[in-house]
Amino acid sequence: MSVTLREITDQKHELKNFFENFVVNFSDRNILREIESSLTEEILFVGCGSSYNLALTASRYFERVLKVRTRVFPAGEVAFEKTPKLEGKLAFLFSRTGNTTEVLLANEVLGRKGFKTVGITIEENSKLSKESDIPLVFPIKEEAVVMTKSFNMILLSLMFMADTISGSPIGPYRELVEYSERFFDLSWRAVEGIDLKRYEHFVFLGMAEFYGISLESALKCIEMSLTFSEAYSTLEYRHGPKALVDEKTLVFVQKVVGMDEQEKRLKRELESLGATVLEIGEDGDIPLSNDWRSTFLRTIPAQILGYQKASSRGVSPDRPPHLEKTVTL
Ligand code: F1P
């Protein structure tokens, strides 16, 4: 069995155990105190590739729940000091493998500027875990080149942490985690129902947190299935990119609270141009609560799509050409 598929599928059962055994106790850590003491400052979120998408998505949720100001940068821009002036005292640095060169250089630069760095990784023995001020090592095993379940598990943990700090109830997370198995099956069924050979262009649309999810969705489909894939903030798609729509285009829309009317009109318009549109969310083709807390489940349909499209094209999702698990400069 493909390692990537195994790790995508692991989420069906692992999310629940991970939530009950790790996430709910996560709030004990001294990281909470650091965040609480930085709430009036700007907090930086930094990463590369999927970890950049994770940083972007988490930052939007931190802003929403904690009312903090955040800034998000690709690690390369921090590493080579191409950012505007950086202010604040806390930076979250994301790297699944913990050895990506730009992230390690960014950690050094931020340390020199007086930031306390939180190194978010799944590798205990990585350089990031050793060199960051506060290593946050997640108990997740992921071997494939393509990052899948760790994206969702880390995101869930950080979102839960933000809600813990803000004193929000945790009940809704438990419900979403309970629903994750069914959501996985519904996503699988929805993707299986698509004649994937027909589509050569994938588009992922979402707003706010769901924009980060859309970027990650597109990246999954590129990495696994080598299919031309793009992501936009939902309504941005009408401002130019839709010129590329035809009957080979498959569009995934992440539904957002209060946007039903706009989403309906967009769907109608894109369908009239020949595209197929699938909605993820309340009353959507793949049903899910539109609560922002559902963010940590929302890449699952695209992870399945990437895998299935790779299979239909006869390419291996485990061996994306030109990619390595860790990029070193
Ligand atoms: C970041 C990353 C991956 C991507 C690729 C190269 O790695 O960009 O997201 O899939 O294979 O590296 P990391 O810093 O999260 O380990």
Residues whose N, C-alpha, C, O or C-beta is under 5 A from the ligand:
A	BS01	F1P	C48 G49 S50 S51 F94 S95 R96 T97 G98 T100 V145 V146 M147 L323 E324 K325 T326 V327
